[in-house]
Every structure is written in structure tokens, then in C-alpha cells.
Amino acid sequence: MQEFLSTEHAAPAITFIALFICVTIIVVGCTVAVQWRKLRQAELTASLKKQMLDRGASVEEIQAVLQASEEGGSVPRSAGQGAGNQLN
């Protein structure tokens, strides 16, 4: 090992290995972060559905709220009137 480290090929090899390790850590970290976000988002969606069902919201109202949250818009008046009063 010490013979290899003393050769002129050691620096590029060590650089390549260090770069490979860094890229691997970044890829694994990004993958974990994305999957964790998806899990958390699914938990929040399930919790919202359960709360709305517990409060007596209809399927149409739940669909309208979920669709609006996916689109980033607001809940239509017709769908949000019954659920909005019960959620407050």
C-alpha cells in the first residue's frame, strides 16, 4: 500500500476515489430526502382525509380540497361551503 501511495499515480487515484465517495454520498442523501418528503406528504394527505371524514365531509368535498391542494389553487365555493363551516 505504501509503495502505491509513493508512486506518481497515487494522487489521481486518491482524487478519483474521493470524488466517487462524495458523489455517492450526495446521491444517497438526495434519494433519502426525496423519499422522506413523499412519505411525509402521504402521511399529511391521509391525516387530512381522516379529519375531513371524521367531521362529516362528503367525498366530493374531500376530492375538491385534495385537487385544489395539488393544483395550488383554492377550493371552489360549492365544495368548500359545507366542509369549511365544519372545519372551523
RARASUL-V343636 format. One record per pair of residues at least 24 apart in sequence whose C-alpha atoms are under 7 Angstrom apart, sorted by the first residue. I is the first residue (numbers start at 1). GAP is how many residues later the second one is. D is the distance in Angstrom with one decimal. If there is no record, write none. Layout:
i: <I & I>
gap: <GAP & GAP>
d: <D & D>
This chain:
i: <55 & 57>
gap: <31 & 26>
d: <6.5 & 5.5>
